[in-house]
């Protein structure tokens, strides 16, 4: 006995460029087939299109992953120019894949290390906007943005960015370190009261850790200078 066909609405299908293209292809087929064969032909063609699109997406991920892996080897060999070329190709040519996201993050890191902070900042923002699937890389990108702001002399914005990063950090050590960076940037921005508050919070929260010791020292120096 034939089972009744389920009606699948567009709202039930995840909206992305692959599925959208599939729906458009199905609509095109249905508009142009003779009534008696439209259903069967549409099912076959949609199945072919879906299979092709999935295969293409997997192929893109494989190619992007290979480029990122090779870039890692090139970085180890100190061939930074080659690594940049590979990462940029993965990012541009295979945009949307997970490995393209990793390539975007890695390229931002490389550019920052080479002093190209404006380009690095743009790529960190691109990663956060278009990817950000990995919590670890997302925190890294947010910290990277904060570092770019600090490098550019916008210390108050950097302090706030480090503070937000600390809220997302995966463990207490990273939280304390980002808060120390926030305190430093508040100090550089001239907001001594906020810096002292941050250092006091670190000292109270991590009394037995190296970060707590560092915070107490920084706080004492600021209070002495203020006196």
matplotlib code that plots the C-alpha trace (Angstrom):
import matplotlib.pyplot as plt

x = [0.0, 1.3, 2.0, 0.7, 3.3, 4.3, 4.0, 7.4, 7.2, 10.1, 10.0, 10.8, 14.0, 17.2, 17.8, 21.2, 22.4, 22.5, 18.9, 17.7, 19.3, 17.6, 14.2, 14.7, 15.6, 12.5, 10.3, 11.8, 11.2, 7.6, 6.8, 8.0, 7.0, 3.8, 1.3, 1.3, 5.1, 6.0, 5.9, 8.1, 10.7, 10.8, 11.6, 14.4, 16.0, 15.7, 17.4, 20.2, 20.6, 20.6, 23.2, 25.3, 25.2, 26.0, 28.9, 30.1, 30.0, 31.9, 34.5, 34.8, 35.4, 38.1, 39.9, 39.8, 40.9, 43.9, 44.9, 44.6, 46.7, 49.4, 49.4, 50.1, 53.1, 54.3, 54.0, 56.2, 58.7, 58.6, 57.2, 54.7, 54.1, 53.2, 51.0, 49.2, 48.5, 47.0, 44.9, 43.6, 42.7, 40.8, 39.0, 38.0, 37.6, 35.8, 33.9, 31.2, 33.0, 34.2, 37.8, 37.4, 36.4, 39.5, 41.6, 40.1, 41.0, 44.5, 45.1, 44.0, 46.5, 49.3, 48.5, 48.5, 51.8, 53.2, 51.9, 49.1, 46.5, 43.9, 43.7, 43.8, 41.0, 38.9, 39.4, 38.6, 35.4, 34.7, 35.2, 32.9, 30.3, 30.4, 31.6, 32.2, 31.1, 33.9, 33.8, 37.5, 38.2, 35.4, 37.0, 40.4, 38.9, 37.3, 40.7, 42.3, 39.9, 40.8, 44.5, 44.0, 42.2, 45.0, 47.7, 45.8, 45.8, 42.1, 42.7, 39.2, 37.6, 40.3, 39.6, 35.9, 36.6, 39.0, 36.3, 33.7, 36.2, 36.7, 33.0, 33.2, 36.6, 36.4, 38.4, 39.3, 43.0, 42.0, 39.3, 41.9, 44.4, 41.8, 40.8, 44.4, 44.6, 41.4, 42.9, 46.1, 44.1, 41.9, 45.1, 46.5, 43.2, 43.5, 40.6, 42.5, 39.4, 38.2, 41.6, 41.8, 38.3, 39.3, 42.5, 40.6, 38.1, 40.9, 42.7, 39.5, 38.5, 41.9, 43.7, 46.0, 46.8, 49.6, 47.1, 45.8, 49.3, 49.9, 46.6, 47.5, 50.9, 49.3, 46.6, 49.2, 51.3, 48.3, 47.2, 50.7, 50.9, 47.5, 48.6]
y = [0.0, 3.4, 5.7, 9.3, 11.8, 14.2, 17.8, 19.5, 23.3, 25.6, 26.6, 23.1, 23.1, 24.7, 27.9, 27.9, 28.4, 24.7, 24.0, 27.2, 26.2, 22.8, 24.4, 26.7, 23.7, 21.8, 24.8, 25.2, 21.5, 21.6, 24.6, 23.0, 19.3, 17.8, 17.3, 13.4, 13.1, 16.3, 14.6, 11.7, 13.7, 16.3, 13.7, 12.2, 15.6, 17.0, 13.8, 14.2, 17.9, 17.3, 14.5, 16.7, 19.6, 17.5, 16.0, 19.5, 20.6, 17.7, 18.1, 21.8, 20.8, 18.3, 20.8, 23.5, 21.1, 20.1, 23.7, 24.4, 21.3, 22.3, 25.8, 24.4, 22.5, 25.7, 27.7, 25.1, 25.5, 29.3, 29.7, 32.3, 33.6, 30.2, 29.6, 32.9, 32.0, 28.6, 30.0, 32.8, 30.4, 28.2, 31.2, 32.7, 29.7, 27.4, 30.0, 28.6, 25.4, 24.7, 24.6, 28.0, 29.3, 27.8, 29.3, 32.7, 32.5, 31.3, 34.0, 36.6, 35.2, 35.3, 38.9, 40.1, 38.5, 40.3, 43.6, 43.9, 44.7, 46.4, 43.3, 41.0, 42.9, 42.6, 38.8, 38.3, 40.1, 38.0, 34.9, 36.0, 37.1, 34.2, 31.2, 31.1, 27.5, 26.6, 28.1, 28.0, 29.7, 32.2, 33.2, 33.4, 35.7, 37.9, 38.1, 38.8, 41.7, 43.1, 42.8, 44.7, 47.5, 47.6, 47.7, 50.5, 52.6, 52.3, 51.2, 51.7, 49.7, 47.0, 46.8, 46.3, 43.7, 41.8, 41.9, 40.4, 37.8, 36.8, 36.1, 33.5, 32.0, 28.2, 28.0, 30.1, 30.5, 32.1, 34.2, 35.6, 36.3, 38.2, 40.2, 41.1, 42.4, 44.3, 45.9, 46.8, 48.5, 50.4, 51.7, 52.7, 54.4, 56.5, 54.8, 53.9, 53.3, 50.7, 49.1, 48.8, 47.3, 44.7, 43.8, 43.6, 41.2, 39.0, 39.0, 38.1, 35.4, 33.8, 34.3, 31.3, 31.6, 33.5, 35.7, 36.7, 37.6, 39.6, 41.5, 42.4, 43.8, 45.8, 47.2, 48.2, 50.0, 51.9, 52.9, 54.0, 56.1, 57.6, 58.5]
z = [0.0, -0.9, 2.0, 1.7, 0.8, 3.5, 2.6, 3.3, 3.5, 2.9, 6.6, 7.6, 5.5, 6.8, 4.8, 3.2, -0.3, -1.1, -0.1, -1.7, -5.0, -4.8, -4.2, -7.2, -9.4, -8.2, -9.0, -12.5, -13.2, -12.0, -14.1, -17.3, -17.2, -18.6, -15.8, -15.9, -15.5, -13.6, -10.2, -11.1, -13.1, -10.4, -7.7, -9.8, -10.7, -7.2, -5.9, -8.4, -7.5, -3.8, -4.2, -6.4, -3.9, -0.9, -2.8, -3.8, -0.3, 0.9, -1.8, -0.9, 2.8, 1.7, -0.5, 2.1, 4.9, 2.8, 2.2, 5.9, 6.8, 4.3, 5.7, 9.1, 7.8, 6.0, 9.2, 11.0, 8.2, 8.6, 5.1, 6.2, 2.6, 1.4, 4.5, 3.9, 0.3, 1.2, 4.0, 1.8, -1.0, 1.4, 2.8, -0.6, -2.8, -0.3, 1.8, 4.0, 4.8, 8.3, 7.2, 5.5, 8.9, 10.4, 7.6, 8.3, 11.9, 11.2, 8.6, 11.1, 13.6, 11.1, 10.0, 13.6, 14.3, 11.2, 12.4, 9.9, 12.6, 10.4, 8.1, 11.1, 12.8, 9.6, 9.4, 13.1, 12.5, 9.4, 11.4, 14.2, 11.7, 9.2, 11.3, 15.1, 15.4, 17.7, 21.1, 21.5, 18.2, 18.9, 22.2, 20.3, 17.7, 20.3, 22.1, 18.8, 18.2, 21.6, 20.9, 17.6, 19.4, 22.0, 19.3, 17.6, 20.8, 21.5, 25.1, 26.5, 23.7, 24.1, 27.8, 27.3, 24.6, 26.9, 29.6, 27.2, 26.1, 29.8, 30.1, 27.4, 28.3, 28.8, 32.1, 35.1, 34.0, 30.7, 32.5, 34.9, 32.1, 30.0, 33.0, 33.7, 30.1, 30.6, 33.8, 31.9, 29.1, 31.6, 33.2, 29.8, 29.0, 32.2, 34.0, 37.1, 39.2, 36.8, 36.6, 40.4, 40.5, 38.0, 39.9, 43.2, 41.6, 40.2, 43.6, 45.4, 42.9, 42.4, 45.7, 45.4, 41.7, 39.9, 38.3, 41.8, 42.9, 39.8, 40.3, 43.9, 42.7, 39.9, 42.3, 44.9, 42.3, 41.0, 44.5, 45.3, 42.2, 42.9, 46.5]

ax = plt.figure().add_subplot(projection="3d")
ax.plot(x, y, z, "-o")
ax.set_aspect("equal")
plt.show()
